[in-house]
Structure formats: C-alpha cells, structure tokens
Amino acid sequence: MLNQIKGLHHVTSLASGAQSNNDFFTKTLGLRRVKKTVNFDAPDVYHLYYGDGTGAPGSVMTYFPFPNAARGRPGVGEVGTTVFSVPTGTLDEWQTRLASLGVQGLDRETLFGENRLKFDGPDGDGFALVEQADDDRTPWTGNGVSEDLGIRGFHSASMRLADDGATGELLKFMGYEDLGTDGDTRRFAVADGTGANTVDIQTLPGAAHAAQGAGSVHHLAFAVENREKQLEVRKALMDTGYQVTPVIDRDYFWAIYFRTPGGVLFEVATNEPGFDADEDTAHLGEALKLPTQHAHLREKLEQYLEPIEG
C-alpha cells in the first residue's frame, strides 16, 4: 500500500465559456483566480485555475473552457460531484447567497452525518458545500465573501461508477481507508492529507455511461509532495499493471496520468513548484501566462482568446 499520496491536489473540468466560468468561481463562490494560462495540448483554449490565496494543493478547481461546447451527459464512469468545505453553520447563508445569484439545483441533504448543500455550476456541473468544523485552512476573501463564510478548499470528490469493487481496491492501494457506506455511497479517506482527504464512490448499477462535455470533470488529481514521491507512486502503479504516462511538466506541478477500472482518469501531481513559479503571489492569475512551447503564439492568442473581465 502506498503512503505518498496526501489527498486531492486539483479537479479539472470542461466549460463552455471563459467569462461565465470565471464569474461563477470568483464572484459567486468567492475563489481566487490563481492562474490564467492555456491548454498545453490546445493552446487556443484557456486553462483557468481557481482556489485559495496561493492555489494550495487541495483547493484548486481548474477548467478548460471550450467556447460553446455542448454539455456532457451525466452517467457512470465519471466524477459526479465536486465538494467544497465551508464552516459549520454557514449553509443557510450560502443557500441564500447562491439563490440570490440565480444558481440552479439547490438542494439540502445529509451524507455520512454531514450537512450538505448541492448546487449546479453554469454548465450543469455537480457541486456541493459541506460543513466541516475542524477545517483550519484559510479561505480567499478578496472577492467579497467573508472569512467566516469562505470556502476552505475541497472536502471531497464523488465518483459515479457501475461497480465500486476494483476502483475501491485501487484507492486502498493508494493509501485510502475504507470508511464504510451510507446508502449507495462508499467513503474512502487518507490520513494527514491536504485537507481534501476524502473520495466517495456512488454505485449506480445499470446506469448509462457518461459522455464528456461542458460541465464534465476531465480528471481527478491526487497530491504528492515532490517528484521523488511521484516516481515511487508511478513505479508502484506500473508494477501493479496500470498503464501510466511518463512524467509531464505542467509548469506549476509535474503530472502523471492513468485510467482507473471504473473509467475515471486519475492524475498524480506534485505540490512543487507551485503557482508562484512565474508570478508574484500578490498578482496571481492576472496576466496571461504561456507555456514555453507556446510563447511564440502570444500575439495571436491574445487576439483570439475570449477577453476575461475581472
């Protein structure tokens, strides 16, 4: 069993528009845009990152906004809900705030004894806020959401699968403990992680397979401290039979990817070097930053990419 993985690093999803995506995460949820760059493989598409004040691992939601992309079809084989941590006693205020801003899909529930507020993102993305009393992470407060209300980072991510067996075994191999079930959902957690220490699997036998599009999660990333730990994880996964990519430099972290038995794409990302590698912390996310291989396209991209206000 591995011990290098320390919870979630980031969650990456697809969107249909850059401005609407930016507005939702910064103005509605009160997160900070910590990086404005482009997709390494499709530089005519932004890669936008939102999180806490520094973009700490376990806080960062990232998006590829493909202009006018069709919505995805929910189903099994994907991350269905991305869950954020908020202070205890704040769900009423959050519900009032989100309703006043026109957010759809608002619904309250309790899962594993935790109070949750479910809601939809601008492309039908599945989100929830969970009250967590012991989360001492510092929220970003630069977008009008007070510190006593602000999002602390991720609480968890919930996958929808036809069967939880093989993926559950994978999570246990990755160092997660099986905490049991609540209804159709099984919970796994890792100790001493980023704060985003939980992964849920909702089992939906017989459900249709998901089709990716706007509002779909592209991949789920797990955190390791550094490249040495990442290589240890890569070797262990390959020795177990997984097809794992070579290490890829993503400027702000190094990444490896592999497909899980349930169909979800996993990434293992390093905590180093961080989002201040090419910007001062005070000005994260302000300028368009380009990967070295795309730097020569700056003039063209600045004319082509949708302007983002705010």
N, C-alpha and C positions, 0 to 999 in steps of 0.2 A: 504493500500500500504506500502511496506517495504521501509526503508531508511538506512538499514545496509549495503547494497551491494555497493561496491565502484569500479565498473568496472571489467575488466578481471584480473585474477590472473595468470593463465598459460593456455597453449594449449598443449594437449598431443596427439601424433600421433604414427603411426606404421611405421617401416622401414624394409628394407631387409638386411642391413649390418651396423655394428657399425662404421667401419673405414670410409666408404663413407659418412655416416651421419655426423660424427664428422668433416670431412674435409669440407663438404659443409657449415656447420654453423659457423665453426671457421675461415677457410681460405677463403671461398668465401664471406660469409656475414659479417665476422669480429666480430662475437659474442664471448663471453667468455663461455667456458665450466665451469659451476659453480658447477656441481656435477656429479660424476661417481659412481653410485650405481647399484642395481639390482631391478628387478620387485619383489614387495612384494609377489605376488602370483605365480611367476615362476622365482625363483632365478637363473636359468641357462640363463636368458636373462637380458641384461643390462637395466637400466633406466638412460638415459643421459639427462642432463639439460643444456640449453644454454640461456644466457641472457646478462644483463649489468654487471658491475663490482661486484655487490653484489647479483645478482639474485633478484632484486626488483620485487615485485608483479606488473604485467602488462608488464613485459619484457621477461618472461621465456617460451621458447619453449622446450618441453620435448618429448623424444622418447623412445619407446620400439623397439629396432632393433632385430627382429626375423630373424636369418640367412636364406637367400634365400627365404624369404616369397614371395608368389605370390602377384601381385599388386591388389589393390582394384578396384572395378568398380564404377566410379562416378555415382551419381544419387541423388534423393531426400532423405531426412532423414539424412543428414549429414552436417558437416561444409565443405563448398566447397573451401573457400579461407581464409587464414590467412594473415592479412595485417599489415605491419610494417610501422612505422613513420620515415621519413627522412626529413632533412632540405629542405626548399624551394630552387629551382634552382639546385638540385643535380641529377635529374632523368637522364639527358644526360650522366653524368659521371658514374652513376650506370649502365646504359644500356651498355655503352662501356666496363665497367669492367666485367659485367656478360657475355656479348657476348665473350669477350676475354678468359674467363674461360670455355666456352663451355656450358653455361646454356641455356636450351631449353625453348620454349614457350614465348619468349619475345614479348610483345605487349603493346602499349600505349592506354590509354583511359581516359575519364573524367567521374567521377561519383559524384553527388552532388556538382559539381563545383570544385572538387579536381583532380589534375593531378595524374595519377597512372601508374605504370609500373608493368605489370603482368609477371610472370615467373613460371617455373616448378622447383620443387625440384628433387632430384636424383631418387625418386620413383614415379614421376609424381604428387607430392604434388602441390596443388594450392596455390601460394603466390602472393602478390603484395606489392610494396612500394608506399606510399602516401606522397606527400609533405605537410608538416604541419609547418606553420610559427611560431606558438605560443607554440611549444613543447620545454620546457626548461630542459627536462630530460638529464642526462649526459650519453653519449654512452661509451661503452668499446672501447679502442683504442689499445689494446695490440696485435692485430692480423694484423696490417698493414693497417687498414682503419682509416683515419684521423678523428679527432673530428668534423670537419666541413662537413664530409660526413656520419659519422656513424649513425647506426640505434639507435633510441631513446628508442625503446620498441614497443609494439603493438600499432597500431592505432585502429584496429577492427578485428572482425571475421564475416564472412558472411556465413549464413546457406542457404542451398538449400532445400526448402520444397514444397510439393504439394499444401499447403494452408497456409497462414500466420496468419489466424484468431486466433486459440487457442494459438499458441506459442507467437503471438503478445500480447495477453491478459496476458499471463504469464509474459512476460518481463515488461509490465506495472505494474503488481502486484509486481514485483521485484524492482520497483523504476525507471524504464526506461521511458523516454518520447518519444512518437511517433513524429518523426520529418518530416514525410511525405514520398513521394515516388519519385524515379527517374527511369522511365521505369518500369521494373518488380521487382525493389528492394525497400523495405521499410526500413527506418533507425530508430533506437532507440538509445537513448543516456542517460547516467546518469550524473548528476552534481557532481563535486568535487570528482572525482574518482582517479584511479591510473595513469591516463593519457591515458590508454586504455579504453576509456569510451563509445565506440560505438559498437553496434551489428546490422548487416544488415540481412534482410531476403530476399532472391531472391525466388520468387514464380514461380514454373515451373509445372503447372498442366499437368497431363498426362505423365510426365517423369517417367522413370523406377526408382525403388528403388536402392539405393546404396548397394554395398556389400563390407564389410570391408576387407582390406588387406594392403600391404605396400603402403604408400602414403596417407592412410586414417587418418582422425582425429578420435581418440578414444573418447575423451571427451573435453568439454569446461569448464574451471574453472573460477568462479567468486570470487572476493576478499571480505572478511570481516576482520575487524580489529583484532578480538580476538575470543576466544571460547565462551564468553558470547553472543556476537552478533550472532555467528553461531548458538547457541542453540535457539535464538529468531527466526532466519530465519527458522530453522528446524521445530519448532512448528507451525509457520505460514503456511508453506507449507503443513504440515500434516493436519492441521485444514482445509485447502482448498481441501484436498483429494488426495494429492500426496503421493506416496509410497517413503519414504526417508530412506536411510540406517542409522544405528547408526553412531555415530562419530568414525572415524578411524584415528589412529595415523600414519601419514606418515613421521615421524621423523622431517621433516622441516616445516610441517604445519599439521593441523588437517583437515579432509575432510569428507564431506557428499555428497551423490550422489542420483540423481533421474532422471528418464526418462521423457522427455518432450513430449507434444502431437504430435509434428512433428517427433519424433523418436530420436532426438539428446540427448545424455547423458550429463547432467549438473552436475557439481561439485560446491560446495561452500567451499572454502579453507580459512584458517586463514592466516593473514600476519605474525603471530608468529609461531615458534620461529625463522625461517629464516635459510638460508643455511650456516651460520657461527656457527650453533649449535654444529658441530663436526669437524670443520676445521677453521683455521685462515683465515681471508678474503684474505690475500696475497697469499694463496695457495689453494683457492677453486678449486675443480674439478681435482686435481692432483692425489690423492690416491683413490683406490677402497674402498668406504665406504659401510659397510653391515648393514642392519637392525639387531637388536639384535637377532631375532629368526633365522637368517641365518648365524650368526657369526661363528658357528662351521663348516660351509661349505667352509671357506675361501681357504684353500689349494686346495680343489677340484675345486672351481670356478676359481681360478687364473690360473689353468691349462686348464680349459675348455673354458672359455670366450675368444673371439677373442681379441688379443692384439690390443690396440689403440695407434698409434704413434701420438704424438703432442697433 
